[in-house]
Each structure stands twice: as C-alpha cells, then as structure tokens.
Amino acid sequence: MREPPAEEITASLRAWEQGDDGALERLLPAVYVELRAIAARHLGSERTGHTLQPTAVVNEAYLRLRDLGHVPWHDRTHFFAIASRIMRRLLVDHARARTAQKRGAAAPRVQLAEGLQAGVESALDPADLIDLERALEQLAADEPRLSRLVELRFFGGLKIEEAAELLGCSVRTAKRDWAFARAWLLHRLATASPTPAGA
C-alpha cells in the first residue's frame, strides 16, 4: 500500500490526538510499510539469528503506541520518530531478557565507530545494545537534545535535515551536535565496563 501524503497522515494523527481512537487503526495500514522498514533497520543492527522479526516488532510497537494516549503529534516525522524510539525500547527489553538467560557469559564491548561515523547501524549483540542504551541515558541526562539526535539518526534513520526540523534547530547546529554526540558516545563506549551477564 502506498503511503498517503504527509498532510493526510498529520490529519489522522491530529484526529487521534483529539480522541478519535479509531484514527490509529485507520492510519496503521497507510504507514505500515515505513514502520516495517524502521523495524528492519533496528533488527539489522543486531547479530544474525535474531528471534524477533520486523512484523512482530511493528505489532508490539503498535500496541505500545495505542497505549500512549493522546500525544500532541507534530507531524509524520514526529510519529515515525516516536515509533522508532518505542521499537528501540522493545529491542533493549528483549536484549536484557536474553542477556539474563546467559548468566556467566562474557559480554563484549560495543564496536560502533564505523556505524556512528556513517550514521548506519553496526551489528550489535544484546550486551552491546544494553551498553549503548546506558550510554544514551547518560548523554540524555546532560544533553537531552544530543541524545534525541542520536536516536533519530542512528535508530530512526532520519536525515540530518529531518532530525534538525523535528528538534527545532538549524541544520548547522544539528551537524555540530551530531559530531559531538558521536565523539562522546565513542569515548563513553570505549571506556565502559562490560555489561554484567543478567544486567
């Protein structure tokens, strides 16, 4: 199914925001292809043989979106960014559960230099994903905008221009923030202690 114009998606989001609970159900088929692509990007960042499939991630993300209630949606980009964030949380929760099952296993450190430099995800195992999540939480505590930028670019697949628009800053500022956030994360991940099994 072809995605409808951005204005139509925004109108559906506004209807949902204003209490039309059926709006999300009507919207889902129209945005399903893009949601599945986002889920595939997230899953592509993990090691091969992942037990989750894009369809399962989209379905679970849909349930969590539905439970959000009346969010003040800005536009299509905002919707996909929130959906991407929910999918990332799903995978982190899944990774924590898998790591807990492997107590005693050595947890390797994250190898993300190329991925962060290119803005493309590298292969992560569950312990790597947890380490990245912890690093992002630390970044968010001091620099929430930088953390959101990493989420939008690294996990959501947004272009720097799209991320800048959503964050309400100039492209130049977003580029500067992106360079700083990458350097900060690479340093933090390089000096992080391995994630304990069962964390």
C-alpha positions, 0 to 999 in steps of 0.5 A: 500500500502506498503511503498517503501524503504527509498532510493526510497522515498529520490529519489522522494523527491530529484526529487521534490526538483529539480522541478519535481512537479509531484514527490509529487503526485507520492510519496503521495500514497507510504507514505500515510499510515505513514502520516495517522498514524502521523495524528492519533497520533496528533488527539489522543492527543486531547479530544474525539469528535474531528471534524477533522479526520486523512484523512482530516488532511493528505489532508490539510497537503498535500496541505500545503506541495505542497505549500512549494516549493522546500525544500532541503529534507534530507531524509524520516525522514526529510519529515515525520518530516516536515509533522508532524510539518505542521499537528501540525500547522493545529491542533493549527489553528483549536484549536484557531478557536474553542477556539474563538467560546467559548468566556467566557469559562474557559480554563484549564491548560495543564496536560502533565507530564505523556505524556512528561515523556513517550514521548506519547501524553496526551489528550489535549483540544484546550486551552491546545494545544494553551498553549503548542504551546506558550510554544514551541515558547518560548523554540524555541526562546532560544533553537531552537534545544530543541524545534525541539526535542520536536516536533519530539518526542512528535508530530512526534513520532520519536525515540530518535535515529531518532530525534538525526540523523535528528538534527545532534547530538549524541544520548547522547546529544539528551537524555540530551536535551530531559530531559531538554526540558521536565523539562522546558516545565513542569515548563513553563506549570505549571506556565502559565496563562490560555489561554484567551477564543478567544486567 
